[in-house]
């Protein structure tokens, strides 16, 4: 399969940066919610 040619235009660079920020924010929210999800799971299992 041929590699796609990468071009350097301001719009594509801006979209890539936006995507990276969005992905980083999603991961931060997931990590922030992990303690609450863990406590809920343990409470429902009767271990807490």
N, C-alpha and C positions, 0 to 999 in steps of 0.2 A: 504494500500500500504506500502510495506517495505521501511524503510529509507535506502538510499544508504550509504555504509560505506565510511567514509572520511579517506583517507590515507594522510600521510605527506611525500610527495616526493619533492625534490627540483624543478623539472620541473613543477609540478602542482602549487606549490607555486609561482613560477616565472610567470606563465601564469595568475594566479589570480591577481598578482600585476600589470601586464601589462594591464589587462582588466580594473582594477580600475583606472589606470592612463588615459587610453584611454577614459573611460566614463567621468572622471573629465574634461579632455580637451574638449570633445564635449560639455559638459554643459557650460564651460567657454566661448566657442565660441558663443554658442547660446545666452548667457546673453550679451555678447559684441555686438551682432548684433541687439538686441531688440530695442534700440533707433532708429537705421536706419530704421528698419521695421515699427516702430510706425510712424515716420515722413513720410515715403512713403505712408502708409495707410491714414494718415490724409491729405496729399497733394492730393492724388487721390480722396478723398471724398470731397475736396474743403473746408476743415475746417482750412487749414493752408496756 
